[in-house]
Amino acid sequence: MAGGNFNIVSNKTHSANGEYKKIVYWVCIVAALGGLLFGLDQGFIANSLETIDKVYQLGVEGGEKYAAVLATGGVIGALLSGLFARFLGRKRSLVFAGFLFSALSVWSALLPPIEILTACRFGLGFAVGIASFIVPLYLSETAPAGIRGSMGSLFQLMITIGIFLIAATNVFIARAFHDPQTALPIMFLVIAVFSLVMFFGSFVLPESPRWLMLKGRREQASVVLSKVLNTQEEVKSELDDIENAIKSDKGAGIGIIFKGYFFKVLLMGVVLQMFQQLVGINMMIYYAPTIFGYAGMKGILAMMTVPTVNMLFTFPAIRLVEKWGRKKLLYVGSIVMLVTMVAAGLAFASIGGVSDPSQIGGLPKAVLLVSVIVYIFGFAVSWGPVAWIICSEVFPLEGREVGMTITTMVNWTFAGLVMGNALSIMRHYGNSSIFFVFAGFCVLSMLFLKLFVPETKGTTLEHIEANLKDGKPLRQIGNH
């Protein structure tokens, strides 16, 4: 076993002079632009569905089906993204996703028949599914260990920026152009413009050094690592560790799932991504304007509060994920979300069947408003970025595409399940019920964190892999 034979020296976690080359940050920022695709499409439907309905007369059921197609495309994109990552490489997969997203956005702007528009939305989901797999993978494989968590957080930050940008522009467009036949094409063209930034930016990225090593291109990998690490000693040590990791799993392929050490870390990643959705974030994002309506907030304020809070409070995660660590942030997030979900549930329970905001007391309104905002804060600094970061760190190199494919699919699948069932639960058991359900999952998430999730802060990917293969308990594989 390659296990405990790696020599992990301190200068691999921290650079020789305590700083990293500026190119590291630029590479990671450009790569993280792939998260824009995720955010643009997630935010787009929440702020444009009314306009789409005016053009295509979808109705409630048709609108729900159109919105849900994205998740279907995302699942299939995630399913195939491992193949793209393995055979095309990380960089070219990002280029492809950016091209597909941009092209389909332009096609949608032509206002084709609804069948074609729906197919375009499926394709957009497919592109986003690829990006949601590739970006965390690329960032984890390219960023030095000492800032890997911070750079990984950029993916979630770009998602929130995408949601904010498209929400702001769609609100402006809807008010500037009252004719939906004019407004809708402009909305689609705006997301095309934003996605083109990511598309062209991907061309300047270097390929992942770990993918290059998988393909036997050590010299090219050395060139890439020389750009992001400070000394040739660091480069050689990193290359040797990657090479050892590859040799230990040579020829594993999909069969690596049946290896005990891989299966247990895969199961941990699957449950982690399940909880990222089961704590209720998508329900909060999509239905926040309705919740704010109960609190008496309407118009731009109701539509822009969540995207703004979500974006602003993702920034602290970039620093805290390295200062506090992954696990502590997840604990904090679970506690904050638990408290706010219970508070929102109690507020809705006190409201009962009243739907007219003027008939609702001041205290329930205030509790609902504060609960939603604080909940978004709790998610943005923790489960939003950190679940993706951990899943991109814990899998052995030879099985990383397999592990990331499965966990990304799980995330998309549970996002669809939550969105597809939240309203039904609320209709059958009352508006407050769903908040208590999500609160229960917050409690379970903390138990899961305690028993199984490792702290990976500052540990190289190869050292995490070595600990895993040495049979250490999951919660200890990030130990130095």
N, C-alpha and C positions, 0 to 999 in steps of 0.2 A: 504493500500500500504506500502511496506517496505520502499519506498521512502526516506524521510528525517530523518529516525530514526537511521541511522548508525552514530556512533561516530568515525569520522576519526581523529586519533591522529597523531601527527607529527612523532612519531617513527615508524609509518608504512610506511612512505614515505622515511625516512632516518633512518638508523640504529642508535643505541644508541651512538656508538662511531664514527659515520661518515664513517664506513667501513662495508663491507659485507664479509661474510665468503668466503674463497677461493673456497670452494666446489660449491658455487653458479655459479661462472664463469666457472668452469670445467663442471658442468652439462649442462649449456647453450651452451658451445662450442661443446660438444659431440652431443647434440640434434641438433644443427645447422648444423652438418655434413649432415643431410638430404638434405640441400640445395646443397650439392655436386652433388647429383643425377640430380637435375635440371640443374646445370651448365655443368656437364659432357655431358649430352645428347644434350643440346642446342649448346654447343661448338663443339661436335663431328661431327655433320652433316655438319657444315660449313667448316670443315677442312678435311673431309674424303670422301665427296661425289664424288670427282674426282676419288679416288681410288676404291670406290664401283662401279662406272660406268665402270671402266676398267675391273672389275671382272664379273659384271653382264650385261654389255651393256644396261643400263637402258635408255639412251638418256635423253634429256632435260625434256620431259613430264614425263617419268618414274621416273626420279630423283626427280622431284617436288612432285609426288604422294608419293614416299617413304618418303620424308622429312615430308610431311603433316600428315602422319599417326600418328606421335608422338602427335600432337595436339589433334587428335581424341581420342587417348588413354588417354591423359591428361584430357580432358573434362569428360570422363566416370569415370576415377579414382577419379576426384574431386567430381562427382555426388555421388559416393558410399562412399566416404571417411567419410562423416558424420556418416554413419552406422558403419563403422570400428571404428571410434573414440568413438562412444557411447557404442558399445557392446564389442569390443576388448580392448578398452582403448587406450590412446595416445601412450604409450610405445610399446605395442605389434603391433600396427599399423605401427610404424616406423621399427620394426624388420621385419615385413612382407614385407614392401616396399623395404627394403635393400636386403632381400633374393631374392625377385622376380627380382630386377634389376640385381643383381650379377649372378643369374642363367641364365637369358635370355642373358646377355652379353657373358657368356661362350658358350651358345648354338649358338649365332651368330658367335662366333669365329670359329665354325666348318664349316662355309660357307655352310649352308644348301641351298636348292632351294630358289629362290627369294620369293616364296609365304610364306615359313616358316620364312625367314629373315624379311619380312614385318610384319608377325604376331608377331615376336619377338620385332620389333620396336613399334608396337601397345602396347605390354605388357610393354615395357620400359616406354612408355608414361603414361600408367596406373599407374605404380609404382611412377613415378615422380608426377603425379596428386595427389596421396595420400600424398606424402612427402610435396608437396607445400601447402597442407591443414594442415597437422598435425604439421609441425615444427613451424610455427608462432603461432598456437594455443597453443602448449605445452610451448613455450617460454613465452608467455603472461601469462599463468596460473601458471608458476613456479617461474619466476623471481620476486623479490621484486619490488614494484612500483617505487622506486627511480632510478632503473637501468633497468626497463622493456624495455624502448625504445632502449637503447644501446644493450641489449641482443637480442632484436628482430632484430636489424640491422645485427646481425651475420648471419641470414638466407640469406640475400642478399649478404653479404660478401662471404659466402661459395659458392653461385651461381657463383659469379665472379671468385673465386679461381678455381672452377671446370672448367669454360670456359677457364681460362688461362692455367691450367695444361694440359687439353686435347688438346688445340691448340698447346702448346709447344711440347708435346710428339708426336702428329700426324705429325707435321712439321719435327721433328727429324726422326721419323719412315719412312716417305715417302722418305726422302733423304738417309737414311741408307740402306733401302731395296727397291731396284728398281723394284723387281717383286711384282706386286699388290697381287698375290696369297699368298705371304709371309707377306706383309705389313699389309693387312686388318685383318687377324686373330690376329696379335699382337696389332693392334689398339683396337679391341674389348676386348682383354684380359687386356689391360691397364685400361679401364674403369671398368672392373670387379674387378681388384685389388683395385682401389680407392673406389669403392662402398662397398667392403668387410670391409674396415675400418669403414664406417658408420654402416654396419650391425652388426659387433661385438661390436662396441662402444655402440649401442643401448641397449645391454643386461645389461650394468652397470647403466643405467639411472633409477632413481626412477619414479614411476608413478606420473602423475599430481595430486596434492592434491585436486584440484577442481573436477576432475573426481572421485576420491576416495570418496569425500563427496556426489557426485551425487549417488553413489552406497551404501551410508550409512556406509562407512568405516571410521568413524571419527578418530579412534585410528591410523590407518595407515596414514591418512592424517596428523595427528599431528606429526607423526614420520618424514614425509617428510618435513613439514614446520619447524620442529626443526633443520633440517640440513641447511636450507637456511635463517632462521631468527635468530636474536641474543638472544632474550629473550622469556621466556615462556608467558609473557604478550602479546607480539606481536603475538605469535602463537595462543593463546586463542582468542584474538581479531579478528584475521584473520579467524579462524574457525567459530566464531559466525557470522561474516558478510557473509561468504559463505553460512552458514546454513540458515540465514534469506533470502538471495537471492534465494536459492532453494525453500524454502517454498512459497515465493511470486509467483513463476511460476510453482508450482507443477502440473504436468500432462499436461503442455502446449503442448509439442510435436510439430509436424508440424503445428498444429493449431495456434501456436504463430505468424505465419506470418500475421494472420488476426487481430492481436492486433495492435491498432493504433501506440503505442509507438515503437513497434518492426518494423512495416512496414516502418516507416519513416527513421529509422536508417539503415534498410536493403537497402532502396533506395539510401541513401547516400553512403553506402559501394559499391553498384553496380556501381554507377556513378564514384566513386573514382577509382575502378579497370578498368573501361572503359577508363578513362583518362590516366591511367598508360600505356596503350597500344596505345592509340590514339595520344600520343605525339611523337610516331614514333620510339621507341627504337629498336624494332626488325628489322625494315627496315634498321636502321643505322648499327646494328651489322652484319647482313647478307650481306649487300651490301657495307660495308665500304671498302673492298679490291677493289671493282670496282670503288668506288669514289676515292680512293687513286690512282688507275690506271690513272684516269683523271689528277690527280695532279703529275703524273710522278713517284709515288712510286710503287715498285714491290717486289715480292719475300717475304722473311721472314718479312721484315719491314712492308709491307702492311698487312700481315696476323696477325702479333703479336701486332701491335700498339693499336688497340681497346681493345683486351682482357687485355693488360697490364694497359692501362689507366683506364679501367672499374674497375679492381681490386684495383689498388692503391688508387683511389679516393673514394672507398667505405669505406676505413678505417676512414677518417675524419667524416663520418656520424655517426659512433659509438659514438663519443664524442659529436658532434654537436646536435644530436637528443635530448640529455638531457640538453645541455647548451642553445641552441637556442629554442628548442621545435620543435614539428612536423610541425606545420602550417607554421612557418617562413621558415623552410627548403624547404617546398613545394613551397612557393612563390618564393624563390630564384631560385629553380630549373626551375620553369615555365618561369621566366624572362630570365634566361641563355639560355634555350632551344629555346625560342621564337626568341631571337636575332640571335642565330646561325642558326636556320632554315631559317630565312629570308635572312641571309648572304649567306648561301649555295644556296638558291633558286635564288638569284640575280647572283651568280657566274655561275650557270648552264645556266641561261637565257643569260648571256653574251657569253657563249661558243657556244650556239646554237646547231647545228647538228654536230659539229666537234667531232670526236671520237679519232683522233690521238693526243696523249699527246704532241707530238713535235710541233703541230700546235696551241696549247693553250698557251695564254700569261702567264707571270709569276704571275700577280696579281690574276687572277681567280684560278690558282693552289694554291697559298698561302692561299687564302680565304677558299677554299674547305678543305684544310688540317687543318687549324686552327679551322674551324667551326666544323668539325667532332670531333676533340679532345676535344674542349671546350664543345660541346654538351654532349659527353659521361661523362665528368666531372659533368655537371649540373644534369644529370639523376642519376649518381652514388651516389651523396651526398643527393639526395632528393627523387624523386618519386620511385626510385628503391627499397630502403628499407622501406620508410615511409608509402607507400600505404598499404603494408602488415602489418606493425605495427598497424596502426589505425584500420584496419579491424579486427585484432585480439583482440582489446581492447574494442570496442564500443558495442558489442552484450551482452545482458543479458546471464547469465550462462546457463539457461535452454534451450535457443535458440541459443547458440553459435555455435553448430555444424551445425544447419540449416543455420545461417547467413554466416558462413565461407564456407560452401559447395556452396552456391549460388554465393557468390562473387568470389570464386576461379574459378568456372565454367565460370563466366563472363570474368575473366582475360584470361583464355585459349581460350575462344570463340573469343574474340576480337583480341588476338594474331594471331589466324588463319585468321580472316577477314583482318587484316592489311597485313599479308604476302601474302594472296591470291589476294589482289586487288591493292597493291602498284605498281607492275610492269605494270598492265593494265592501271592504271591512267597515269603512265609515258609514256607509248606507245601512248596513245590517246591524251594526252594534253601536252606532252613534259616533259623532265627530271626535269625541275624546278618546275612543278606543284605540285608534291607530297610534296615538302618542304613547300610550302605556305599553303597547306591543314593542315599539321601538325602544322605549326605556328598558324593557326586559332584555332586549338584545345588547344594550349598552352594559348591563350587569354581566351578561354572559361573556361579553368581549373582554372585560377585566379579568375574569377567571381564566379565560384562554391565554391572555397576555402573561399572567402569573405562571402558568404551567408550561407553556410551550414556546413562547416567542423570545428569540435571542436579542441581545444588544450588540449591534454590529458596528457601532461608531468607531472609526479610526482603524479598523481591521481590514487587511487586504482581502480581496476576493479569494486568493489562493489559500490564505490561512484559514478562512472560513471553511473552504472546501476540505482542507486537511483535517480540521477538527471534526467535520461531519463524517469523513471516512474513517476516522479513528474511533468512531462510535460514541462520541460525547453526546450527552442529552441535548436536545434541540435548543433549550434555553441557554446552553453554554457554548454553542459553536462560534459565537463571536468573541469569546474570551481570548486574551492575548496569551 
